Amino acid sequence: MSKLAINQCLCPNCSQIEDHPDKKLHHQMNLLLSRLDEQQRRWYVALEAQRIGHGGIKAMSLISGLDEKTIHRGIEELNEDLFSRPEDKIRLTGGGRKL
């Protein structure tokens, strides 16, 4: 797994010049996300979006840089207890670049 660049949060609190308590938290979230694989990122961001509640998907999209559709997919996967996801690999059979 290659290390991703750390995403820069685009939320209103982090976009202001003045310091805001969320800046450090959002940086740490993006640091963690840079070390996770694609499905783990999707699930973590989906979990945080659900924790926030109303507006959580939009907020987590701004913080993480993940598309809102990706976050919705993560929520669906979590709601089905990750049943459709393989336990021993990242991609489903047939996924990824073709040989």
C-alpha positions in Angstrom: 0.0 0.0 0.0 1.5 3.4 -1.0 1.2 6.2 1.5 -1.2 8.9 0.5 -0.6 12.6 0.8 -2.4 14.1 3.8 -5.6 15.8 2.7 -6.1 19.5 3.5 -9.4 20.0 5.2 -11.7 22.4 3.4 -14.3 22.9 6.1 -15.2 26.5 7.1 -13.4 26.3 10.5 -10.2 25.1 8.9 -10.4 27.6 6.0 -10.3 30.7 8.3 -7.0 32.3 9.1 -7.5 32.3 12.8 -6.8 29.2 14.9 -9.7 27.0 15.6 -9.8 23.9 17.8 -11.1 21.8 14.9 -7.9 22.4 12.8 -5.8 20.0 14.9 -8.5 17.4 15.1 -9.1 17.5 11.3 -5.4 17.3 10.6 -5.1 14.2 12.8 -8.1 12.6 11.1 -6.5 13.2 7.7 -3.2 11.9 9.0 -4.9 8.7 10.1 -6.8 8.4 6.8 -3.5 8.7 4.9 -2.4 5.5 6.5 -5.6 3.4 5.9 -6.5 1.5 2.8 -9.4 2.6 0.6 -12.2 0.6 2.3 -10.9 1.4 5.8 -11.0 5.2 4.9 -14.5 4.8 3.6 -15.7 3.0 6.8 -14.0 5.4 9.2 -15.4 8.5 7.4 -18.8 6.9 7.2 -18.8 6.2 10.9 -17.8 9.8 11.7 -20.5 11.1 9.4 -23.1 9.0 11.2 -21.7 10.2 14.6 -22.1 13.8 13.5 -25.7 13.2 12.4 -27.5 15.7 10.2 -25.0 17.3 7.8 -22.3 14.7 8.7 -21.8 13.4 5.2 -21.2 16.9 3.8 -18.9 17.8 6.7 -16.9 14.6 6.4 -16.6 15.1 2.7 -15.1 18.6 3.2 -12.8 17.3 6.0 -11.6 14.1 4.3 -11.8 14.9 0.6 -13.9 11.8 0.0 -16.8 12.0 -2.3 -20.3 12.0 -0.7 -21.3 9.0 -2.8 -18.3 7.1 -1.3 -19.4 8.0 2.2 -22.9 6.9 1.5 -21.4 3.6 0.2 -19.5 3.2 3.5 -22.6 3.8 5.5 -24.5 1.2 3.5 -21.6 -1.3 4.1 -21.5 -0.6 7.8 -25.3 -0.9 8.0 -25.1 -4.4 6.5 -22.3 -5.3 9.0 -19.7 -5.4 6.1 -21.4 -8.6 4.9 -20.6 -8.0 1.3 -17.0 -7.1 1.9 -14.2 -9.8 1.9 -12.4 -10.3 5.2 -9.0 -11.3 3.7 -8.5 -8.7 0.9 -9.4 -5.1 0.0 -11.1 -5.6 -3.4 -13.9 -7.8 -4.4 -13.2 -10.7 -6.8 -12.8 -9.2 -10.3 -12.0 -5.7 -8.9 -9.0 -3.7 -9.7 -6.9 -3.2 -12.8 -7.3 -5.9 -15.5 -4.2 -8.0 -16.4 
